[in-house]
């Protein structure tokens, strides 16, 4: 039985994860941590794995505390771009017996969407990402959109693709969106969405759209359980759910 602590346990993703982990064979939630709770409860409960669904401003400190106390960590909190990933990698260099798995999206469909988009990206001249979430989400762009743009950019670089064409010279209000790894990313925040994303690819006389929609947070729970089960067996730092699912 793997003993798990859930950080951000009263939040939307955290509370759903508590139920999913407790219902899964071989896993047990032994600590539920939320705002202002003492992290020492994690070690006091004998947790072996911590699952972080807190806030971008707190998650890195939580990871640091857990690693320093010998607890494997699965990070589901947004905001882990290249700079934070590098910090975690440096931290783990001093703690070789502890593992961290950073997951931008736990949905199996979303993982496949990102992979399909990266596969298609070198074949099209243009590519942009549009992500759609509920208006209570505090960060933009989403971790999924950031990861998607990074994967697209890496695939295009490997294939020797040129820059994405864009003749815009006047955009004082930022209508063209953000640039992540050189890929335009647009964030929509609207009631009615849980988590959706589409990647729009364009070439001469054709377009291709790859889209994924999560209609309920239960869509993430299979991935959450898989990540919690896998982290102890994945040495060092792993980014993305792909290797856990055998897609690497």
N, C-alpha and C positions, 0 to 999 in steps of 0.2 A: 504494500500500500504506500503510494507516494503522498507525502504530506505537503499540502499547498497553502500558501498565504495569498489572499487576494487584496491588492491595494487599490483603493477606489471602489470598495465593495458596495457602497450605497449608490453609486452612479448607475446609469443605464446599462452600460456594458458590464460593469463590475457585478451588479446584482444578477444579471442573466448568466454570467460566468460561474458565479457561486453555485447556482442551481445545476448548471450543466456538469460542472466538475464533480459535485456530490453525487450526481446520477450516473457518472461514468465508472466502469469497473476499474479497480486498482488505484483510484484517486480519492483523496479526502481533503476537504477544506478544514484547516485547523486554526486559521486566523483570518479575520475580516478587518482590514485596516481602512480607515477613512480619515478625513481632514481632522487634524489636531490629535490623532491617535499616536501613541508612542510606537515607533518601529520596533522597539525591543520586544513587543508582543510576538513578533515573527519568530525570533529565536526561542523565546519562552515556550512557544507552542511546538517547537521542534520541527518547524517547516523546512523542507528540503528545496522547494521551488517557490518563487514569488512571481505572481502574475500582476503586472502593473497596468492599470487602467485609470490613471490619475489625470494630471494636467501637465501640459508641456513644461511649465515652469518648475514643477516638482519632480518629474520623472527621472531626470539625470541624477539628482541627489539621492533618490530612492535606489537607483541602480548601484550607485557608488556604495551606499550603506550595505546593501545586500551582498555585493561582491566581497566587500571587506569582512563580512561576517560569514563567508563561505556558503552563501545561498545562491543557487542557480536562478536566473531571471528570464522571464518571457515578457517582453515589452510590447504592449499594444497601444501605448499612448503616442499620439502624433508628435511631430517636431524633431524626429531623429534624422536629420540630414547628414551630409558628409562630415561636418565639423563635429557633431555629437558622436557619430559612429567612430570617428578617429579617437575621441576621448575615451570611449568605452574600450576600444582596442588597446590603447595605452594602459588603461586600468587593468585589463585582464593579463597583460604581460607580467604583472607582479603577482597575479593570482592564477596560476596555470591550472589549478584544480576546479575552477569555477567557470561556468559557461553562461553566455547570454545569447538569447534568440530575439532579434528585433523583427517584428512582423507588421508591415504597413497595413495589411488587410488579411483577416482570417477567413474570408469567404473563399471557398474553393473556386467558385465561378469568377470571382474578381482576380484571383491568381492566374487563372487561365486567360482571362481577358487581357491582362498585362503581358502575358507571354505571347498571345496571338498578335497584339499590337506591335511588340518589339520585333517579331518575325516579319511582319508586313512592312514595317517602317522603311527599310532600305529600298523597297520597290516603288516608293512613291516620293514625288518631289516635295509635297507639303504634308505636314502632320501637326495637329493641334489636339489638346486635351481639354475636355469640358467636364468638370465634376460638380455634382449636385447633392447638397446635403440640407438637413433641417436647419432652421435659423438659430438653434441653440448651440450649434458647434462653434467653438471659440477660435479655431485657427483656420487659416486659409493660406495657400492651398492645402488640401488634405494630404495626409501621409501617402495615401494611395496614388494621388495625382503626381506627387513629387517623385515617388518611386517609379511610376510609369514613365514619366519624362526622362528620368535617368536611364532606364532600360532602353528606351527608344534612342536616346542620344548615343549610348554605347553601341547599339546595333548599327546605327548609321555611320559612326566613326569607323567601326571595324570593316564595314562594307565600302568605305571611301566615299560616302554620299556627300554632296555639297551642302551648303547652308540652305536652310528653309527660306524660300523667296518671300519677301515682304517689302513692298515699296513705300510703306507708311513712313512719313516724315513729320506729320503733325498729329499728335495724340496727347493733348495736355491733360485729359482726364483718365488716361490709362485704359481706354476702351479695348485695346488689343491684348489686355491681360498681362499676367506676369510672364517672365521668361525663366524657366527652370532647365538648366543644362542646355540652353539655347532653344528649347521647345516652348511655344506659347501655351499657357495654362490659364483657363478661365474658371472661376468659382461662382456657383449659384447657391444662394442660401434662401430656401423657400419652404414654408409649411407644406407638408404633404410628402416630402422626401424623407427617406431614412439615409440611404447612401446609394448614389448612382454615379456612373461615369461612362463617358463615351470618348473614343479616340476617332477623330475624323482625319482620314488620309486622302490626299488628292493627287491625281496625275492627269496627264493629257486626256481629256474627254471622259474621265471617270472619277468616281469617289468611292471609298470604302469606309463604312462606319462599324467599329467594334464597340459594343455597349454591354454593360452589366448593370443590373438593378438588384439591390437588396431591399426587400419589402418589409422585413422584420429582423430584429437583432438575432433571432434564432439562426439566421443564415450564416452567422459567424461562429456558432458554437462548435461545430464539427472541427473547424480549424483550431479553435482555442484548446480543445481537449487534445488534439494531435500534437500541438506545440508543447503543452505542459508535459505530455508523456515523453516527448523527444529530447527536450533541452539537455537533460543530464547526459545523454549519449552523443552530443554534438560538441566536440572540444572547441573552446575559445568562443569567438564571435561568429554568429550566423545571421545573415540579413535575408529576410523573406521566407515564406513558407514553402517555396519550391523544393528545396532539398528534403524537407520533411515529407513531402508528398512523392518523392522519387522523381521529380521533374528536372533536377539539375543535371 
